[in-house]
Amino acid sequence: MEPVTVYTTNQCVYCVMLKNFLLDQNIPFKEINVDQNPRIVQKLIDMTGKMGVPQIEINGKWVVGYDPNQIMKAFEN
């Protein structure tokens, strides 16, 4: 399985929901907290056009927000 990267902030309830969903699905992920690395926000804007979190990158595909259906679709080829 390709790496999954989750972009979060400290106070984001949807970020917690997303991480719990991935854990429940046994999907390993790397978390990048944008509160701890504010420069990464520009990368998110460049890649998705969106500033909010959570954002998740799966196999080069991006899902913005907590959307389990879109997350699972991103794993399909």
HELIX and SHEET records of a PDB file:
HELIX    1   1 VAL A   13  ASP A   24  1                                  12    
HELIX    2   2 ILE A   40  THR A   48  1                                   9    
HELIX    3   3 PRO A   68  ALA A   74  1                                   7    
SHEET    1   A 4 LYS A  30  ASN A  33  0                                        
SHEET    2   A 4 VAL A   4  THR A   8  1                                        
SHEET    3   A 4 GLN A  55  ILE A  58 -1                                        
SHEET    4   A 4 LYS A  61  VAL A  64 -1                                        
END                                                                             
